[in-house]
Amino acid sequence: MYMVYQIECSPIDKSDYITEATFFDSAFLKSVADYVTQDIDTDNEAENLFAQTEKHGGKCNRTEKSLSFPAEYSRSYFKERFYRFKELVKDMCSIDLQLFCHNKILSSKIREVSSCFNNRDEDYVYSDGEIETFDEFVRSISPGETYYLGGIVAYK
């Protein structure tokens, strides 16, 4: 199971937290997730997000459920995948036309390259009524700005 974290630029009232119902008629439920559930330990999932944020140099205030990200955060977050991305692209540059035309392994490598850049099979962020991958969120953060965690749902 992966999570959808509601993250906004201002504190979120509990009455405005995302729920399963937020996604009933959404493209997310039709194209990414088979189902969405609130049947999770949200305190534990919030702690997982805080730990991931701190692992890459971010700051968290668990009491106010806030996060902030230094300018170096995205570099730390993407570093391992960046090197894997370069390795895969280098390998793919060595293929010839015959392999390009007949090698099914190439398809899996292309999917892996895509996942290195923007992993659509992991956590998502819901903000201002829009949903994006966690990778897209990291690329859009404003360093030093405070973000607030709201509702959390799981999806599969």
C-alpha positions, 0 to 999 in steps of 0.5 A: 500500500502507498499513501496519498498525503494532503500537504498545503501551504497553510494549516489544514482544518480537520474538517477539510482533510482528504478522505476516501470520498475525495477520490470516488470520481477522480482520475486517480482512482480510475488510472492509478489506484484500484481503491483508496482507504482510510483504514490506516494508522495515520499517526504512523504514516505521518511519522514515516513521512516526517522520517523520510523528510528528515532523512534528506535534510528536511525539518519537521514539527510534529506538533503542528504537523509541518514540514520545510525543505532546504534547497539541498533537499531535492538533490539528496532525495533524487541522488540515488535515482539520478545515478541509476537513471544515468546508468540505464540511459548509458546502457540503452545508448549502446543498443543497435537497431536489431535489439531496438526492434526485437528486444522486450527487455528494452521496454522494462528498461524504459519503464525503469528510466521513467520511474527513476525520474517520476515514480508513479507507483509510490506515494502521492501528494494531494494539494489545492484539489490536485494530485501529483506524485511525490516526485513532482511535489519535491520538484515544485517545493519552495525551499524554506517554505513551511508546508502542513500535513493534513489527511492521509489515505492509502491506495493500492 
